[in-house]
Amino acid sequence: MLRQIIKKPNLTQVKSLSSKLHSKASASTFSSLHQSSRLWYYGLGLTLTVAGVATLYNTIPKIQLDNETEDPIKLQALQVKHLRDTVKVYLWGDNTNLIVAPNEVRIEFFKLPVSLSFFDNCALRDLKLGKTSAAAVDVNGDVYQWGLGYFGPNAEDYTPKKTLKGWNIVKVELTDDKIICLTQNGHLFLMPSDNSKLYTLPKKERFSTWLGQSTSPDKNYCIELKVPGLKWGENIVELESGNHHIAIITSNGRLLTLATDPEGTQFGQLGVQSGEVYKFYEPEFLDKTLKFEKLAIGSNHTIVASSSHRLFGFGMNDLGQLGLGDFKQSTSIIREPVELPNLNAQIESLHLGGDTSFINAGNQILSFGNGQFGQLGNGQFVHFKPNATQVTQLSNKFYWDESKNEKVGLKFSQISAGNTHAFFVLDSLPGNGNAWGRSVYALGRNHCGQLGNDKRSNASSPITLPPILPASIPASAQGSIHLQLPYSAKLNTRTPDTDKLYGKNVSGIMESGFNNSAIYFRLDSV
């Protein structure tokens, strides 16, 4: 678990450690040295807290031992190398809708990651896991869909299917029964996630009509969601979805919401008193000068952050998911934006999943809302938490930066919140980035194995996860390390239907879904 520095290390002790490292220290030596010299590290990506951090960090991968499986340092480096060399999509958790293993109809859940071979050697622009279906965007911007919710119960083959081609999609979002696609040039398209309903939308239009193509792949139909009032040069920079609604932020800082079905207007999700389906609304704020830059959506609630670090929320609040403090019946549904009290901090990012909310406030992770399955991360199982609580084990952790001669707070490179579970990916300490990755922590519900730790017990405090290693590594050796995701690196990737390779900068990403989870490599830029 993370450890907080209690005092500045002794330089003489570190020099002694350096000499022992070069004399091929054993794993047990590292453990004893940690106790004696007050090193600080997380995972097993060893990082010193005094001068010479980068130099010593870079020497560690060069240690040669007779059996690398006996050395957790080397084993951790092997894990990251294995993930980079294979470039796979791993999934685990609930498989009742054939999302994790599309053609394994008799296996209801997986407690450990399994690779979806269809996407072998494929980095993606995006990947989303919905209630009954999933969607991915390949390196060229083509969309693939799969799952029982897409194919229906009578399909002969549930292998992912390309559904949109040639549209340069950069991001997808899933509601309960819709898929929303954002193109690189800023167009938004909506269509049912159920293949059998593709022809039932109002205003049937062929995709080809917008780009002037003569035919449309697979003859899909959709609705283009026209964003009102876009000025010259204004485009969509944020897109998020809930169960029944979506919200966007434009480059001018405007916030707009839209219901994707009638339920999207029932719980205040739009930030207005009432609304219609498939129509954008711009919630009104007392301060007309507000510009928004961060956005997150849960099942039926929305939280946004302004450029001045003010937080506002609207939608369902029956479990305290808006963080408004003591519960009142009159605040169970908030139809117009209200400012969240006592949370005006340096907001790094917002993450909402189900009825639970997380705020990444620099060196603190705050949570509120539903914690029935431990997903608040505060060591408790509570249905209702209207006040922000600190995820203690992931907050106020520091390392010593010798170049600044001060403590520096640990931050997170990624947070992914599913309906009842979440993952936190640490932004690792200085180093060359080639030997180790970023440590992953998980918490929340695990009844379908969605945490990926080969168990089904819920976690009310952050836990580490088993590593993903080559099959040649014995299981007895794997317990000494935990899951880490690779840093950004330029890797060869392809599309699922071709063997043509593209050299792209990609990073390992966690994705939380509806009782399931994934790891994939995402393009750093499009």
C-alpha positions in Angstrom: 0.0 0.0 0.0 1.1 3.6 -0.5 3.4 5.0 2.2 3.9 8.6 3.2 7.4 10.0 3.7 8.0 10.9 7.3 11.4 12.4 6.9 14.2 13.1 4.4 16.4 10.1 3.7 20.1 9.9 4.6 22.4 10.3 1.6 25.0 7.9 3.1 22.5 5.2 3.4 21.4 5.6 -0.2 25.0 5.4 -1.5 25.3 2.1 0.5 22.1 0.9 -1.2 23.5 1.8 -4.7 26.6 -0.4 -4.2 24.4 -3.2 -3.0 22.2 -2.9 -6.1 25.2 -3.3 -8.4 26.3 -6.4 -6.5 23.1 -8.1 -7.6 21.0 -7.8 -4.6 18.2 -10.3 -4.0 14.6 -9.6 -3.5 14.9 -10.1 0.3 17.8 -7.6 0.3 15.5 -4.9 -1.2 13.0 -5.6 1.6 15.5 -5.2 4.4 17.1 -2.2 2.8 13.7 -0.5 2.6 13.3 -0.8 6.3 16.8 0.5 7.1 17.2 3.4 4.7 13.6 4.7 4.6 13.2 4.4 0.9 9.8 5.3 -0.4 8.2 3.3 -3.3 4.9 2.1 -4.6 4.3 -1.1 -6.5 7.8 -2.3 -7.1 8.9 0.5 -9.3 11.7 1.5 -6.9 12.2 5.2 -6.6 14.7 6.8 -4.4 13.9 10.1 -2.6 17.3 11.8 -2.8 19.8 13.0 -5.4 20.6 10.6 -8.2 17.0 9.3 -8.5 17.1 9.0 -12.3 20.6 7.5 -12.4 19.8 4.7 -9.9 16.3 4.1 -11.3 17.8 3.5 -14.8 20.3 1.0 -13.4 17.8 -1.3 -11.8 16.6 -3.1 -15.1 20.3 -4.0 -15.8 20.6 -6.2 -12.7 21.2 -9.8 -13.9 20.0 -12.6 -11.7 20.0 -16.4 -12.4 16.3 -16.6 -12.2 14.3 -13.5 -13.0 11.1 -15.0 -11.5 12.8 -14.8 -8.1 13.3 -11.0 -8.4 10.2 -9.0 -8.2 11.9 -5.9 -9.7 12.8 -7.9 -12.9 9.4 -9.5 -12.8 7.6 -6.2 -12.8 9.6 -5.0 -15.7 8.8 -8.3 -17.5 5.1 -7.6 -17.0 5.2 -4.2 -18.7 7.3 -5.6 -21.5 4.8 -8.4 -22.0 1.9 -6.0 -22.2 3.7 -3.8 -24.8 4.9 -6.8 -26.9 1.4 -8.3 -27.2 -1.0 -5.2 -27.4 -4.2 -7.0 -26.5 -7.6 -6.0 -25.2 -8.3 -7.8 -21.9 -11.7 -8.1 -20.4 -13.2 -9.6 -17.2 -16.3 -9.7 -15.0 -19.9 -10.2 -16.1 -20.3 -12.1 -19.3 -24.1 -12.7 -19.3 -24.4 -10.3 -22.2 -21.4 -11.8 -24.0 -19.2 -8.7 -23.7 -16.2 -10.3 -22.0 -16.0 -13.5 -24.1 -18.5 -13.0 -27.0 -18.8 -16.7 -28.0 -18.5 -18.3 -24.5 -22.2 -18.4 -24.0 -22.0 -20.8 -21.0 -19.5 -18.8 -18.9 -21.4 -16.2 -16.9 -18.3 -14.3 -15.4 -14.5 -14.2 -15.4 -12.6 -13.4 -12.3 -9.3 -12.8 -14.2 -8.6 -10.9 -17.4 -9.0 -12.8 -20.7 -7.9 -11.4 -24.0 -10.4 -10.8 -26.8 -8.4 -12.2 -29.7 -10.4 -10.2 -32.3 -8.5 -7.2 -31.2 -5.0 -8.8 -30.9 -2.3 -6.3 -31.8 -4.9 -3.5 -32.1 -4.6 -0.2 -30.3 -7.9 1.7 -30.1 -9.1 5.3 -30.1 -11.8 4.4 -27.6 -13.5 1.5 -25.8 -16.8 1.6 -23.9 -18.6 -1.2 -22.0 -22.3 -0.8 -21.6 -25.1 -2.7 -19.9 -25.7 -5.1 -22.7 -23.3 -4.2 -25.4 -19.8 -2.8 -26.0 -18.2 -0.5 -28.7 -14.7 0.2 -29.8 -13.1 2.6 -32.3 -10.0 1.3 -34.2 -6.9 3.2 -35.2 -8.6 4.5 -38.4 -11.8 5.7 -36.7 -14.1 2.8 -37.6 -16.5 1.5 -35.0 -17.1 -2.1 -33.9 -20.0 -3.3 -31.7 -20.7 -6.6 -29.9 -22.7 -8.0 -27.1 -26.1 -9.5 -26.6 -27.7 -6.1 -26.6 -26.4 -5.5 -30.1 -26.8 -8.9 -31.8 -29.9 -10.1 -30.0 -30.4 -13.6 -28.5 -30.6 -15.6 -31.8 -27.3 -14.7 -33.5 -25.1 -17.5 -34.7 -21.9 -15.5 -34.1 -21.2 -12.9 -31.5 -17.8 -11.8 -32.7 -17.4 -8.0 -32.8 -18.8 -6.5 -36.0 -17.7 -3.3 -37.8 -20.8 -1.1 -37.9 -19.4 2.3 -39.1 -16.6 2.7 -41.6 -14.9 5.8 -43.0 -16.3 8.3 -40.5 -13.2 9.1 -38.6 -14.9 8.6 -35.2 -12.7 9.7 -32.2 -15.0 8.9 -29.3 -18.0 6.7 -28.5 -20.4 6.8 -25.6 -23.1 4.3 -24.6 -26.4 4.9 -22.9 -28.8 2.1 -22.0 -29.9 1.5 -25.6 -28.0 4.1 -27.8 -24.5 4.6 -29.1 -23.3 8.2 -29.6 -20.3 8.8 -32.0 -18.2 11.9 -32.2 -16.3 12.5 -35.5 -13.0 14.3 -35.7 -14.7 17.2 -37.5 -17.2 17.7 -34.6 -20.3 15.9 -35.9 -22.4 13.9 -33.4 -24.4 10.9 -34.5 -26.8 8.7 -32.5 -28.2 5.3 -33.3 -29.7 2.3 -31.3 -27.1 -0.1 -29.9 -29.6 -2.9 -30.8 -28.9 -4.0 -34.3 -32.6 -4.9 -34.9 -33.7 -1.3 -34.1 -31.4 0.5 -36.6 -34.3 1.3 -38.9 -36.8 2.5 -36.3 -35.4 6.0 -35.5 -37.2 9.1 -36.6 -35.8 11.1 -39.5 -34.1 8.1 -41.0 -31.0 9.2 -42.8 -28.2 7.2 -44.4 -24.7 8.0 -43.1 -23.6 8.6 -46.7 -25.8 11.7 -47.1 -23.6 13.7 -44.8 -20.2 13.0 -46.4 -21.5 12.6 -50.0 -20.6 8.9 -50.3 -22.6 6.8 -52.7 -23.2 3.9 -50.3 -23.2 3.5 -46.5 -21.4 0.5 -44.9 -23.9 -2.1 -43.6 -26.7 0.4 -44.5 -26.9 1.8 -41.0 -29.2 4.6 -40.2 -28.8 7.3 -37.5 -29.7 10.7 -36.3 -27.3 13.6 -36.5 -27.4 15.5 -33.3 -27.3 19.2 -34.3 -25.6 21.3 -31.6 -27.4 24.7 -31.6 -25.6 28.0 -31.6 -22.1 26.8 -32.5 -20.0 29.8 -33.5 -17.2 29.7 -36.1 -14.4 27.6 -34.8 -16.4 26.4 -31.8 -16.3 22.6 -31.4 -17.0 19.8 -29.0 -14.2 19.1 -26.5 -16.0 16.9 -23.9 -18.7 14.3 -24.4 -20.1 12.0 -21.6 -23.1 9.8 -21.2 -25.4 8.5 -18.5 -28.1 5.8 -18.7 -30.5 8.1 -20.6 -28.8 11.4 -21.4 -25.6 12.9 -22.7 -23.8 16.2 -22.1 -21.1 18.1 -24.0 -18.8 21.0 -23.4 -17.7 23.2 -26.3 -14.4 24.9 -26.9 -16.1 28.1 -25.8 -16.9 26.6 -22.4 -20.6 26.1 -23.1 -22.4 23.2 -21.4 -25.3 21.5 -23.2 -27.4 18.4 -22.4 -29.6 16.0 -24.3 -32.0 13.2 -23.5 -31.6 10.0 -25.5 -34.9 8.5 -24.4 -37.9 9.7 -22.4 -36.3 8.7 -19.1 -33.6 11.2 -19.8 -36.0 14.0 -18.8 -37.4 12.5 -15.6 -34.7 13.0 -13.0 -33.3 16.4 -13.7 -30.5 15.1 -15.8 -30.7 17.9 -18.3 -30.3 20.7 -15.8 -33.6 22.3 -16.9 -37.1 22.0 -15.5 -38.4 20.0 -18.4 -37.3 18.9 -21.9 -37.8 16.8 -25.0 -35.9 13.8 -26.4 -33.1 14.4 -29.0 -33.0 18.2 -28.2 -30.1 20.1 -26.8 -30.6 22.3 -23.7 -28.2 24.8 -22.2 -28.6 24.8 -18.4 -28.8 28.3 -16.9 -26.4 29.5 -14.2 -26.7 32.6 -12.1 -23.2 33.6 -13.1 -23.4 34.2 -16.9 -19.7 34.5 -17.2 -19.0 30.8 -16.3 -16.9 28.8 -18.7 -16.8 25.0 -18.2 -13.9 22.7 -18.9 -14.6 19.4 -17.0 -17.6 17.1 -17.1 -18.6 13.8 -15.7 -21.9 11.8 -15.8 -23.2 9.0 -13.6 -26.3 6.9 -14.2 -28.7 9.9 -13.8 -26.6 12.8 -12.5 -24.1 15.3 -13.9 -21.3 17.3 -12.3 -19.3 20.0 -14.1 -16.3 22.1 -13.2 -15.8 25.7 -14.4 -12.4 27.2 -15.4 -12.5 29.0 -12.0 -12.7 25.6 -10.2 -16.3 25.9 -9.1 -18.3 22.7 -9.1 -22.0 22.4 -10.1 -24.3 19.4 -10.2 -27.8 18.4 -11.2 -29.9 15.3 -11.6 -30.6 12.4 -9.2 -29.4 13.0 -5.6 -31.3 10.3 -3.8 -28.1 8.7 -2.5 -26.1 11.9 -2.0 -24.3 11.5 -5.4 -24.3 15.3 -5.9 -22.4 15.9 -2.6 -24.8 18.6 -1.4 -24.6 17.7 2.3 -27.4 16.5 4.6 -30.2 14.8 2.7 -33.6 16.4 2.3 -36.6 15.0 0.4 -36.7 18.2 -1.6 -33.1 17.6 -2.8 -33.5 14.0 -4.0 -33.9 15.4 -7.5 -32.1 18.6 -8.6 -33.5 19.9 -11.8 -31.4 23.0 -12.2 -27.6 23.4 -11.5 -26.6 24.0 -7.9 -23.1 24.7 -6.6 -21.5 21.9 -4.6 -20.5 23.3 -1.2 -17.0 23.3 0.2 -15.5 21.7 -2.8 -13.9 24.6 -4.6 -10.4 23.2 -4.9 -7.8 22.6 -7.6 -9.9 20.1 -9.5 -7.8 17.8 -11.7 -10.7 15.7 -13.0 -14.2 14.4 -12.3 -15.3 10.8 -12.4 -18.9 9.5 -12.0 -20.1 6.0 -12.2 -23.6 4.7 -11.3 -24.7 6.7 -8.2 -21.2 7.4 -7.0 -19.0 10.4 -7.6 -15.2 10.9 -7.4 -13.3 14.2 -7.5 -9.6 14.1 -8.2 -8.4 17.3 -6.3 -4.7 17.1 -6.9 -3.3 15.2 -4.0 -6.7 14.1 -2.7 -9.4 11.7 -4.0 -12.8 12.6 -2.7 -15.9 10.4 -3.0 -19.6 10.7 -2.2 -22.9 9.0 -3.1 -23.7 5.3 -3.0 -21.2 3.2 -1.2 -23.2 0.0 -0.7 -20.5 -2.2 -2.2 -17.5 -0.3 -0.8 -17.1 1.8 -3.9 -16.6 5.0 -1.9 -13.2 3.6 -0.8 -13.5 4.8 2.8 -13.5 1.3 4.4 -17.2 1.3 4.8 -20.3 -0.2 3.1 -22.9 2.5 3.3 -25.9 3.2 1.0 -25.8 6.9 1.3 -23.0 9.5 1.7 -24.0 13.1 0.9 -20.8 14.6 2.1 -17.5 14.3 0.4 -15.2 11.7 2.1 -11.5 11.3 1.5 -10.2 8.0 0.0 -7.5 8.0 2.7 -5.2 5.3 1.1 -5.1 7.3 -2.1 -4.8 10.8 -0.7 -2.0 12.9 0.8 0.8 10.7 -0.4 4.1 12.2 -1.2 7.6 11.6 -2.5 10.7 13.7 -2.0 11.8 15.6 -5.1 15.4 16.4 -4.6 15.6 18.8 -7.5 12.9 21.0 -5.8 14.1 20.1 -2.3 10.5 19.5 -1.2 7.7 16.9 -0.9 5.6 16.4 -4.1 2.2 14.9 -4.0 1.4 11.8 -5.9 -1.2 12.2 -8.6 -3.3 9.9 -10.8 -2.9 9.5 -14.5 -6.3 7.9 -14.9 -9.5 7.1 -12.9 -12.3 5.0 -14.3 -15.6 4.7 -12.5 -18.1 1.9 -13.4 -21.6 1.4 -12.1 -20.4 0.1 -8.7 -16.6 -0.3 -9.0 -13.6 1.9 -9.9 -9.9 1.8 -10.9 -7.2 4.3 -10.0 -4.0 4.5 -12.0 -1.0 6.2 -10.3 1.1 8.7 -12.2 4.4 7.1 -11.4 7.5 8.7 -10.1 10.5 9.9 -12.2 12.4 7.4 -14.3 13.0 6.4 -17.8 9.5 4.9 -18.1 10.7 1.8 -19.9 11.0 -0.7 -17.1 8.0 -0.1 -15.0 4.5 1.1 -15.5 1.8 2.8 -13.4 0.3 0.9 -10.5 -3.4 0.1 -10.6 -5.7 0.1 -7.5 -9.3 -1.1 -7.5 -12.3 -0.8 -5.1 -16.0 -1.6 -5.1 -18.3 -4.4 -6.0 -16.8 -7.7 -7.2 -19.7 -10.2 -7.4 -18.9 -10.9 -11.0 -15.2 -10.7 -10.6 -15.1 -7.2 -12.1 -12.1 -6.2 -10.0 -10.0 -8.8 -11.7 -8.3 -10.2 -8.6 -9.6 -13.8 -9.0 -12.1 -13.3 -6.1 -15.7 -12.3 -5.7 -15.5 -10.3 -2.4 -16.2 -6.6 -2.5 -13.4 -4.1 -1.6 -14.2 -1.1 0.5 -10.6 0.1 0.4 -8.2 0.2 -2.6 -6.5 -3.1 -3.4 -3.8 -4.0 -5.9 -4.5 -6.6 -8.7 -2.7 -9.6 -10.0 -0.2 -9.0 -12.8 -0.6 -10.0 -16.4 2.4 -12.1 -17.3 3.5 -14.6 -19.9 2.1 -18.1 -19.4 5.7 -19.4 -18.8 5.9 -17.6 -15.5 4.8 -19.9 -12.7 1.8 -18.8 -10.6 3.9 -19.1 -7.4 6.1 -16.2 -8.6 3.3 -13.9 -9.6 2.2 -13.1 -6.1 5.2 -10.9 -5.4 4.1 -8.1 -7.8 0.9 -6.5 -8.9 -0.7 -5.0 -12.1 0.9 -2.0 -13.7 0.0 -0.4 -17.0 2.7 0.7 -19.4 3.7 4.3 -20.0 3.2 5.8 -23.4 5.3 4.2 -26.1 5.4 4.0 -29.8 4.1 0.5 -30.8 3.1 -1.2 -34.0 -0.7 -1.6 -34.2 -3.2 -2.7 -36.8 -6.9 -2.7 -37.4 -9.0 -5.9 -36.7 -9.6 -6.6 -40.4 -6.1 -6.0 -41.8 -2.5 -6.8 -41.1 -1.2 -3.4 -42.1 0.9 -2.0 -39.2 0.8 1.6 -38.0 3.4 3.0 -35.7 1.5 4.9 -33.0 2.1 6.4 -29.6 -0.2 4.5 -27.2 -0.8 4.1 -23.4 -2.3 1.4 -21.3 -5.8 2.3 -20.2 -8.3 0.9 -17.6 -12.0 0.9 -18.4 -14.8 0.2 -15.9 -18.1 -1.0 -17.3 -21.4 -2.4 -16.0 -20.1 -5.2 -13.7 -17.2 -5.7 -16.1 -13.8 -4.2 -16.9 -11.1 -3.9 -19.6 -7.5 -3.0 -20.3 -6.6 -1.7 -23.7 -4.0 0.4 -25.4 -5.4 3.8 -26.5 -3.9 6.2 -29.0 -2.3 9.2 -27.3 -3.6 11.5 -30.0 -5.6 11.1 -33.2 
